[in-house]
């Protein structure tokens, strides 16, 4: 997935071998350790060829071999979730600068480190859409509320199933833009094909969105999604109220993200296992109550930090300049 996204943006991509060690069985440990060692030597080769002035890390075990190979290079880490993962916690001890989305993250970090609260960086092209253009892109009426359903870059099966199981009830009071992910695309397409044409016209499905992601966020009155890190940046950018369903197998990090938004009145959190039974009443209770929805919208908008990407870029340039002038 990362390769596709990076190359789609026109940026060169070099992959390295890596695998996780935390939470894996004893049988997998030797093979995973070998992948990390292999990734270390691949990282050294990339460093010799590219000779970077500064390195940017955003988490995941794939960063560990590169970090070890680049111990003498300046490093900036960006922690996208409220709570950092194990690799970023480890890297925070050797990074020159740690950038975080909110003040909340500081309590997870070592004292004495330089920490900058930057907000979550978002793509400029997300903001180019007007409400009218966004609705036109998905053939949406401006006279009926819009629900955006998004399970992340790979989709979310339980969210897809919850929507499919309740699709007629949901379409009675909302139009739906549903990003299904590639794995469930054909299944959801069959659900749409089985709908009465009057309902089917209000159900807009796609396996993935690139340039149109901003249109979906701009057109929506409410979103149902996982609680990955991007929710901390993209939903505030659009002031988009959310029903967040943390991924149960990454519960700790996504639950912390969802709780942060929910505690500030910008979102409601539902457990994955109860979504199918509660999605209709929860969506209806928000999307049909314009006063409550506006309060959530205002609360979400108050969390937006539009200049986050520029701030992180400036800090990277600062470190690169120090390296070149040393």
C-alpha positions in Angstrom: 0.0 0.0 0.0 2.8 2.5 0.9 4.6 1.8 -2.4 1.4 2.5 -4.4 0.7 5.8 -2.5 4.2 7.1 -2.7 4.7 6.3 -6.4 1.2 7.7 -7.1 2.5 11.0 -5.6 5.5 10.9 -8.0 8.1 10.2 -5.3 10.9 7.6 -5.7 10.3 4.6 -3.5 12.9 2.1 -2.1 11.7 -0.7 0.1 13.7 -2.6 2.7 13.1 -5.9 4.5 11.6 -5.7 8.0 9.3 -7.5 10.4 7.9 -7.1 13.9 9.3 -8.7 17.0 6.8 -7.6 19.6 3.7 -9.8 20.0 4.8 -12.5 17.5 5.2 -16.2 18.4 8.5 -17.9 19.1 8.3 -19.7 15.8 8.3 -16.5 13.9 11.0 -14.7 15.9 14.1 -16.1 14.1 12.7 -15.3 10.7 11.6 -11.8 11.7 14.9 -11.1 13.3 16.7 -12.1 10.1 14.4 -9.8 8.1 15.5 -6.9 10.3 19.2 -7.7 10.0 18.7 -7.9 6.2 16.9 -4.5 6.3 19.8 -3.0 8.2 22.3 -3.8 5.4 19.8 -2.6 2.8 19.4 0.6 4.8 23.2 1.1 4.9 23.4 0.8 1.1 20.6 3.3 0.6 22.3 5.7 3.0 25.6 5.5 1.1 23.8 6.1 -2.2 21.4 8.9 -1.1 23.5 10.5 1.6 20.6 12.3 3.4 21.2 15.4 5.5 18.3 14.4 7.9 15.9 11.5 8.3 12.2 11.6 9.0 10.5 8.7 10.8 6.8 8.2 11.3 6.6 4.8 13.0 6.3 1.1 12.3 8.9 -1.6 12.6 10.1 -0.9 9.0 11.8 2.2 10.4 13.9 0.4 12.9 16.7 -1.0 10.6 17.1 2.4 9.0 17.3 4.1 12.3 20.1 1.7 13.5 21.9 2.2 10.2 21.7 6.0 10.5 22.6 6.4 14.2 25.0 9.3 13.4 22.5 11.1 11.1 20.1 13.8 12.4 16.6 12.5 12.9 13.2 14.0 13.2 10.3 11.8 14.2 6.7 12.5 13.7 4.3 10.7 16.1 1.0 10.5 14.2 -1.1 8.9 17.0 -1.8 10.3 20.4 0.2 7.4 21.9 3.4 6.5 20.2 4.1 2.9 19.1 7.0 0.9 20.4 9.4 1.8 17.6 8.7 5.5 17.9 9.1 5.3 21.7 12.6 3.7 21.1 13.5 6.2 18.5 12.5 9.1 20.7 15.6 8.6 22.7 17.9 9.2 19.7 16.0 11.8 17.7 17.0 15.4 17.6 13.4 16.6 17.4 10.1 14.9 18.2 7.0 16.3 16.6 3.6 15.4 17.9 -0.1 16.1 17.0 -1.2 17.3 20.5 0.2 18.1 23.9 -1.3 14.8 25.2 1.6 12.9 23.6 4.3 14.5 25.7 3.4 12.3 28.7 4.6 9.2 26.7 8.0 10.7 25.9 11.3 10.9 27.7 11.9 14.2 29.5 14.6 16.6 28.3 13.9 16.0 24.6 13.0 18.7 22.2 9.3 18.2 21.4 7.3 20.4 19.0 3.5 20.3 18.9 2.8 20.7 15.2 -0.6 19.1 14.6 -1.3 16.5 12.0 -0.1 17.3 8.4 -2.6 17.1 5.6 -2.4 17.3 1.8 -3.0 20.7 0.3 -5.2 19.2 -2.5 -7.7 18.0 0.1 -8.9 21.6 0.6 -9.5 22.6 -3.1 -13.1 21.4 -3.1 -16.1 23.6 -2.6 -19.3 21.9 -1.2 -21.0 22.3 -4.6 -18.1 20.7 -6.6 -17.8 17.9 -4.1 -21.5 17.0 -4.3 -21.4 17.2 -8.1 -18.4 14.8 -8.1 -20.5 12.1 -6.4 -23.8 13.1 -7.9 -25.2 14.0 -4.5 -28.3 16.0 -3.7 -27.8 19.0 -1.4 -31.2 18.4 0.0 -30.4 15.2 1.9 -27.7 14.6 4.5 -24.5 12.8 3.4 -22.9 10.0 5.4 -19.3 9.2 4.5 -18.2 5.6 5.4 -14.4 5.0 5.3 -12.5 2.1 6.8 -9.0 3.2 6.0 -6.8 2.6 3.0 -7.5 -1.2 3.0 -11.1 -0.9 4.0 -12.7 -2.3 7.2 -14.8 -5.5 6.9 -16.8 -5.1 10.0 -17.8 -1.5 9.0 -18.6 -2.7 5.5 -20.8 -5.5 6.9 -22.5 -3.2 9.4 -23.5 -0.8 6.6 -24.5 -3.6 4.2 -26.7 -5.2 6.9 -28.5 -1.9 7.6 -28.3 -0.2 4.2 -32.0 0.3 3.5 -32.6 1.8 6.9 -29.6 4.1 6.5 -30.7 5.3 3.1 -34.1 6.3 4.3 -32.6 9.4 5.9 -29.1 9.8 4.3 -27.1 9.6 1.1 -24.0 7.4 1.5 -20.5 7.7 0.0 -18.8 4.4 1.0 -15.1 3.6 0.5 -15.1 -0.2 0.8 -11.4 -1.1 0.2 -10.4 -3.6 -2.5 -11.1 -6.8 -0.5 -14.9 -6.2 0.0 -15.6 -4.2 -3.2 -17.3 -7.0 -5.1 -19.4 -8.0 -2.1 -20.6 -4.4 -1.5 -21.3 -4.0 -5.2 -23.7 -6.9 -5.0 -25.5 -5.3 -2.1 -26.0 -2.2 -4.2 -27.1 -4.2 -7.2 -29.8 -5.7 -5.0 -31.3 -2.4 -3.9 -34.4 -0.8 -5.2 -33.3 1.9 -7.8 -34.7 4.7 -5.6 -32.3 3.7 -2.8 -29.4 2.6 -5.1 -29.2 6.2 -6.5 -28.3 7.4 -3.0 -25.6 4.8 -2.4 -22.2 5.7 -3.9 -19.5 3.1 -3.5 -15.8 3.0 -4.6 -12.9 0.7 -3.6 -10.6 3.6 -3.0 -10.2 7.4 -3.4 -7.1 9.3 -4.4 -7.8 12.9 -5.7 -11.5 12.7 -4.7 -10.9 12.1 -1.0 -11.2 15.8 -0.3 -14.5 15.8 -2.1 -15.9 13.1 0.1 -14.7 14.9 3.2 -16.1 18.2 2.1 -19.5 16.8 1.0 -20.1 14.7 4.2 -22.2 15.8 7.2 -21.0 12.9 9.3 -18.4 10.1 8.9 -18.2 6.5 10.2 -14.6 5.3 10.2 -11.8 3.6 12.1 -9.7 5.8 14.4 -6.3 5.7 12.7 -3.9 8.6 13.0 -5.3 10.5 9.9 -8.6 11.1 11.7 -6.7 13.5 14.0 -5.9 15.7 11.0 -8.3 15.2 8.2 -11.6 15.4 10.2 -10.6 18.5 12.1 -9.5 20.1 8.8 -13.1 19.8 7.5 -14.8 20.2 10.8 -16.4 16.8 10.1 -18.2 15.1 13.1 -17.3 11.4 13.4 -18.5 8.1 14.7 -15.3 6.3 15.4 -14.9 2.5 15.5 -11.4 1.6 16.7 -9.9 -1.4 15.0 -10.1 -4.1 17.7 -6.6 -5.6 16.9 -5.0 -2.1 17.2 -7.4 -1.2 20.0 -5.0 0.6 22.3 -3.7 3.2 19.8 -7.0 3.7 17.9 -9.0 3.8 21.1 -6.7 6.6 22.5 -7.2 8.6 19.3 -11.0 8.1 19.4 -11.2 9.0 23.1 -9.2 12.2 22.5 -11.8 13.4 19.9 -14.8 12.1 21.8 -13.7 13.8 25.1 -13.7 17.1 23.2 -17.2 16.7 21.9 -16.0 16.1 18.3 -16.8 12.4 17.9 -18.7 9.4 19.3 -16.9 6.1 19.9 -18.5 2.7 19.2 -16.9 -0.7 19.8 -16.4 -2.8 16.7 -18.6 -5.6 18.0 -21.6 -3.5 18.6 -21.5 -1.5 15.4 -23.9 -3.6 13.4 -26.6 -3.2 16.1 -26.1 0.4 16.9 -25.1 2.1 13.6 -28.6 3.1 12.5 -29.7 4.6 15.8 -26.4 6.4 16.3 -26.2 7.8 12.8 -29.8 8.9 12.8 -29.4 10.5 16.3 -26.7 12.7 14.9 -27.4 13.4 11.3 -31.0 14.3 11.9 -30.2 16.6 14.8 -28.7 19.6 13.2 -28.1 21.4 16.5 -26.1 18.5 18.0 -24.3 17.9 14.7 -23.2 21.6 14.6 -21.8 21.5 18.1 -19.7 18.5 17.1 -18.7 20.2 13.9 -17.5 23.3 15.9 -15.6 21.1 18.4 -13.9 19.2 15.6 -13.0 22.4 13.7 -11.4 23.8 16.8 -8.8 21.0 16.7 -7.6 21.9 13.2 -4.0 22.9 12.7 -3.7 23.8 9.0 0.0 24.7 9.0 1.2 21.4 10.4 3.0 20.1 7.3 4.8 23.5 6.8 5.9 23.4 10.4 7.4 19.9 10.2 9.1 20.8 6.9 10.7 23.9 8.5 12.0 21.8 11.3 13.5 19.3 8.9 15.1 22.1 6.9 16.6 23.4 10.2 18.2 20.1 11.0 19.5 19.7 7.4 21.0 23.1 7.6 22.8 22.3 10.8 24.2 19.2 9.3 25.4 21.0 6.1 27.0 23.8 8.1 28.6 21.6 10.8 
